[in-house]
């Protein structure tokens, strides 16, 4: 008799993938949130998603146009 159904495992992995997807632009990225949600729970990982700040894209330097060129 199995205590864990295959549907439970698939649902857990889908929720972990969702946590990884939403964490892809955070500091630890997709794989960090994916493995974290597998190790703890996707519910607790979703809390970390709200606490963790998004990665800021580096600013590109603006081109300066010289007068008369």
N, C-alpha and C positions, 0 to 999 in steps of 0.2 A: 504494500500500500504506500503510495507516494503522498507526502504531505504538501509538496510544492507542485502545482500543475504547470504544464508547459505554457499555458496562457499567462500565468503570473510572471514567469521568467521573461516571456516576450514583452509583456507590458512594462516590466521593470527596465528592460533594455531600451524600449522606445522612449520611456520617460528620461532615461539617462542620455539618450541621443538628443532629445529636446533640450535638456540642460546644457549639453555641450554646444548645441547650435546657438542658443541664446548667449552663451558665454564666449563665443568666438572672437568678440572684439574687446574682451577684458584682458587683464594682465596675464593670466595663466592660459588663456586661449581655449579652443575647442577641446583638445585632448586632456587638458588639465581638469576642466569641469566634467568631462565625460568620465574619466577615471575616478575623480572625486565622488561623483554621484553613484558610481558602482560600489565604491568602498563604504560610503556612508549611506545616504538615501537621496533620491532625487528631490524629495521634499525639503530636506535640509540644505541641499545644494542650491535650490531656488532662493533660499534666504541669503546665501553667500552671493548670489547673482545681484541681488539688490544692494548689498553692502559694498561689493567690489566696484571700483570706479572703472569706467571705460578707458581704453588707451587713447591718448590724444595723438592725432596724426601730426607728424612734423610739419611745421610751417614752411612753405616754399618762399624763397626770397622773391620779392617783386622786382620785375625788370624796371629799370629807370630809363626813360627815353631822354636822350640829350637833345636840346634845342638846336635846330639847324642841321641835323644829321639825317 
